[in-house]
């Protein structure tokens, strides 16, 4: 018998914002995954991205599309452009100049699509790369990109407790590479402990004592860069060690191949911004 008996899990319809990798390439390096010497197969990247988009739609979710812009190759990583909670939009402020213009492109989209409560940040945050939302908290990463001052800014804007977590391994430069929310209503997550400082590991154990714990091989496959609708968990197909534990908890893991986009340091979650109503 499973150690985690519970009522059957249910998927809830989600609304996502995504951006095609039509202009994706790796010409600079702003995280350890990026190597400009490795060529990118753009048609393959687009095909892999379209497979993810179409999978969301087949599961009953709505996918909005942000128009990609030439000269902004990382726009495909749409999760970084903003954080949306209860229809309120906290914009991004990027740490590297190579991505600065993406923030304005996202804010233009939100203004054009009827979002009225929009905050342009003072402090550096990279959207859902840095922030993970549960029913009780906004988890906030720091250490490589976000300013710690962005945590207070987010708490004031959203009116939710913001819990700061220190990232210490440069491979896991954003929170969404080291932790994924599995059930936002029930505050269930999975994460890779060595990506975090000892104190942050202790906080995570206290807040999420029943979390799914990832092993090194699955973290290195960016298995934590995942998206869940409360039942289906879309994650990199190479993170095979997570499939069993997820099924044990009643989730349905769905492996996705985003190998070309991994060359930019992102996978399923990086491509997916959730528009929480």
Phi, psi and omega per residue, in radians:
X1 nan 2.500 3.096
X2 -1.097 2.520 3.048
X3 -1.315 -0.048 -3.040
X4 -2.211 1.040 3.122
X5 -1.136 2.453 3.136
X6 -2.912 2.934 3.065
X7 -1.173 2.748 -3.101
X8 -0.988 2.479 3.123
X9 -1.317 2.690 -3.125
X10 -2.283 2.366 3.017
X11 -1.386 2.488 3.033
X12 -2.039 2.398 -3.112
X13 -1.038 2.382 -3.121
X14 -2.120 2.815 3.044
X15 -2.141 2.182 -3.053
X16 -2.119 2.694 3.001
X17 -2.028 2.218 -3.126
X18 -2.316 2.851 -3.119
X19 -2.439 2.179 -3.095
X20 -1.055 2.534 3.071
X21 -1.481 0.626 -3.092
X22 -1.020 -0.496 -3.130
X23 -1.988 0.326 -3.084
X24 -1.217 2.357 3.005
X25 -2.861 2.929 3.118
X26 -2.102 1.720 -3.124
X27 -1.998 -0.056 3.090
X28 -2.538 3.003 -3.128
X29 -2.286 1.983 3.103
X30 -2.139 0.160 2.967
X31 -2.690 2.838 -3.027
X32 -1.132 -0.239 -3.131
X33 -1.418 -0.361 -2.978
X34 -1.559 2.175 3.115
X35 -2.331 1.805 -3.109
X36 -1.023 -0.290 3.131
X37 -1.329 -0.260 -3.137
X38 -1.627 2.082 -3.116
X39 -1.208 2.645 3.107
X40 -1.897 2.310 3.052
X41 -1.590 1.668 -3.040
X42 -1.091 -0.814 3.096
X43 -0.997 -0.649 3.097
X44 -1.188 -0.722 3.101
X45 -1.038 -0.749 3.122
X46 -1.113 -0.761 3.140
X47 -1.090 -0.729 3.121
X48 -1.149 -0.716 3.111
X49 -1.120 -0.751 3.126
X50 -1.100 -0.610 3.092
X51 -1.094 -0.727 3.091
X52 -1.134 -0.845 3.127
X53 -0.992 -0.826 -3.099
X54 -1.178 -0.559 3.098
X55 -1.139 -0.751 3.067
X56 -0.977 -0.839 -3.100
X57 -1.120 -0.643 3.123
X58 -1.165 -0.417 3.107
X59 -1.534 0.037 3.067
X60 1.678 0.186 -3.125
X61 -1.643 2.749 3.087
X62 -1.669 2.287 3.092
X63 -2.094 2.036 2.997
X64 -1.592 2.680 -3.102
X65 -2.159 2.258 3.066
X66 -1.614 2.303 -3.090
X67 -1.237 2.147 3.128
X68 -1.209 2.624 -3.106
X69 -2.080 2.357 3.076
X70 -1.006 2.488 3.128
X71 1.513 -0.058 3.085
X72 -2.144 1.315 -2.998
X73 -1.159 -0.379 -3.100
X74 -1.607 0.121 3.119
X75 -1.061 -0.400 3.097
X76 -0.995 -0.473 -3.139
X77 -1.493 1.213 -2.973
X78 -1.152 -0.375 3.133
X79 -1.039 -0.425 -3.051
X80 -1.405 -0.140 -2.980
X81 -1.442 -0.282 -3.116
X82 -3.108 2.964 2.964
X83 -2.236 2.252 -3.078
X84 -2.090 2.165 3.118
X85 -2.338 2.128 -3.138
X86 0.918 0.692 3.105
X87 1.369 -0.013 3.126
X88 -1.663 2.317 -2.991
X89 -1.935 2.006 2.977
X90 -1.685 1.952 -3.123
X91 -1.194 3.025 3.127
X92 -1.761 2.720 2.969
X93 -2.399 1.898 -2.938
X94 -1.398 2.600 -3.112
X95 -1.327 -0.519 -3.065
X96 -1.962 2.441 -3.088
X97 -1.080 -0.479 -3.130
X98 -1.031 -0.396 -3.078
X99 -1.978 0.017 -3.028
X100 -0.913 -0.761 -3.021
X101 -1.241 -0.274 3.110
X102 -1.102 -0.598 -3.083
X103 -1.047 -0.787 -3.139
X104 -1.144 -0.666 3.128
X105 -1.070 -0.699 3.104
X106 -1.173 -0.781 -3.121
X107 -1.109 -0.638 3.076
X108 -1.062 -0.717 3.141
X109 -1.115 -0.788 -3.121
X110 -1.110 -0.719 3.123
X111 -1.134 -0.644 -3.126
X112 -1.297 -0.273 -3.086
X113 -1.982 0.446 2.912
X114 1.469 0.210 3.071
X115 -1.432 2.063 -3.010
X116 -1.626 -0.598 -3.088
X117 -1.675 1.685 -3.084
X118 -2.202 2.269 3.116
X119 -2.039 2.124 3.036
X120 -1.497 2.071 -2.951
X121 -1.276 2.642 3.030
X122 -1.536 -0.633 -3.028
X123 -1.855 2.710 -3.080
X124 -1.166 2.165 2.906
X125 -2.573 2.608 -3.128
X126 -2.047 0.956 2.995
X127 1.018 -2.428 -3.103
X128 -1.311 -0.026 2.894
X129 -1.136 -0.646 -3.092
X130 -1.737 -0.419 -3.058
X131 -2.040 2.338 3.039
X132 -2.154 2.289 -2.967
X133 -1.891 2.212 2.966
X134 -2.084 -3.139 -3.132
X135 -1.180 -0.479 -3.056
X136 -1.753 -0.501 -2.960
X137 -2.428 2.866 2.763
X138 -1.953 1.965 3.079
X139 -1.441 2.385 -2.994
X140 -2.321 2.102 3.118
X141 -1.460 2.665 3.053
X142 -2.672 2.760 3.090
X143 2.327 -0.587 -3.115
X144 -2.194 -0.609 -3.089
X145 -2.121 -1.124 -2.973
X146 -1.204 2.541 2.968
X147 -1.351 2.410 3.051
X148 -1.009 -0.442 3.126
X149 -1.192 -0.346 3.104
X150 -1.187 -0.380 -3.108
X151 -1.208 -0.781 3.076
X152 -1.132 -0.652 3.114
X153 -1.080 -0.755 3.124
X154 -1.167 -0.697 -3.133
X155 -1.118 -0.725 3.113
X156 -1.136 -0.681 -3.073
X157 -1.314 -0.788 -3.074
X158 -1.513 -0.382 -3.083
X159 1.172 0.575 3.112
X160 -2.217 2.626 3.088
X161 -1.098 2.289 3.094
X162 -1.877 2.172 -3.094
X163 -1.862 1.977 -3.132
X164 -1.371 2.349 3.139
X165 -2.272 2.226 -3.075
X166 -1.565 2.137 3.062
X167 -1.601 2.369 -3.038
X168 -2.178 -0.121 3.132
X169 -1.907 2.057 -3.048
X170 -1.065 -0.339 3.067
X171 -1.149 -0.471 -3.128
X172 -1.929 1.214 -2.969
X173 -1.367 -0.385 3.047
X174 -2.048 2.657 3.101
X175 -1.003 -0.631 -3.066
X176 -1.301 0.003 2.976
X177 -1.653 -0.174 -3.045
X178 -2.135 -0.194 -3.075
X179 -2.659 2.450 3.077
X180 -2.302 2.459 3.047
X181 -1.486 2.158 -3.128
X182 -1.629 -0.765 3.126
X183 -2.400 1.746 -3.063
X184 -1.149 -0.560 -3.137
X185 -1.204 -0.573 -3.088
X186 -1.795 0.119 -3.136
X187 0.981 0.860 3.102
X188 -1.922 2.356 -3.074
X189 -2.397 2.947 2.881
X190 -2.283 2.587 -3.089
X191 -2.762 2.955 -3.136
X192 -1.986 1.812 -3.010
X193 -0.950 -0.783 -3.078
X194 -1.095 -0.211 3.073
X195 -1.256 -0.262 -3.011
X196 -1.980 2.726 3.057
X197 -1.146 2.786 3.129
X198 -0.969 -0.725 3.134
X199 -1.136 -0.689 3.120
X200 -1.213 -0.598 3.049
X201 -1.066 -0.710 3.127
X202 -1.127 -0.685 3.093
X203 -1.101 -0.783 -3.137
X204 -1.100 -0.705 3.102
X205 -1.085 -0.667 -3.120
X206 -1.232 -0.746 -3.091
X207 -1.341 -0.611 -3.017
X208 -2.289 1.197 -3.049
X209 -1.131 -0.363 -3.122
X210 -1.862 0.381 -3.120
X211 -1.089 2.668 2.951
X212 -1.346 2.224 -3.113
X213 -1.799 2.151 -3.128
X214 -1.480 2.535 3.025
X215 -1.525 2.922 -3.043
X216 -1.013 -0.784 -3.077
X217 -1.072 -0.662 -3.131
X218 -1.305 -0.618 3.052
X219 -1.124 -0.714 -3.137
X220 -1.181 -0.378 3.040
X221 -1.491 0.132 -3.054
X222 1.040 0.627 3.139
X223 -1.130 -0.352 3.101
X224 -1.454 -0.160 3.095
X225 -1.466 1.220 -2.923
X226 -2.186 2.826 3.110
X227 -2.258 2.300 3.128
X228 -2.167 2.482 3.030
X229 -1.837 0.277 -3.103
X230 1.732 -0.283 3.072
X231 -2.330 -1.018 3.140
X232 -1.476 2.336 3.085
X233 -2.074 1.926 3.108
X234 -1.603 2.173 -3.053
X235 -2.627 2.861 3.122
X236 -0.971 2.350 -3.042
X237 -1.156 -0.369 -3.131
X238 -1.330 -0.219 -3.115
X239 -1.463 1.021 -2.980
X240 -1.144 -0.448 -3.120
X241 -1.225 -0.232 3.138
X242 -1.575 -0.292 -3.037
X243 -1.111 -0.798 -3.126
X244 -1.091 -0.913 3.116
X245 -1.024 -0.623 3.111
X246 -1.174 -0.754 3.118
X247 -1.107 -0.650 3.125
X248 -1.049 -0.565 3.125
X249 -1.497 -0.003 3.115
X250 1.671 0.106 3.107
X251 -1.535 2.828 3.077
X252 -2.011 1.699 -3.141
X253 -1.256 2.470 3.109
X254 -2.239 1.966 -3.117
X255 -1.373 2.339 3.135
X256 -2.137 2.533 3.086
X257 -1.803 1.853 3.064
X258 -2.155 0.741 -3.035
X259 -1.025 -0.621 3.125
X260 -1.189 -0.677 -3.126
X261 -1.281 -0.394 3.054
X262 -1.055 -0.444 3.099
X263 -1.115 -0.327 3.055
X264 -1.715 0.010 3.113
X265 1.570 0.379 -3.122
X266 -2.459 2.831 3.097
X267 -2.514 -2.359 -2.948
X268 -1.016 -0.967 -3.084
X269 -1.141 -0.706 -3.124
X270 -1.015 -0.502 -3.126
X271 -1.489 -0.017 -2.888
X272 -2.328 1.910 3.025
X273 -1.731 2.269 -3.131
X274 -1.597 2.265 3.121
X275 -1.707 1.525 -3.060
X276 -1.362 2.123 -3.073
X277 -1.233 nan nan
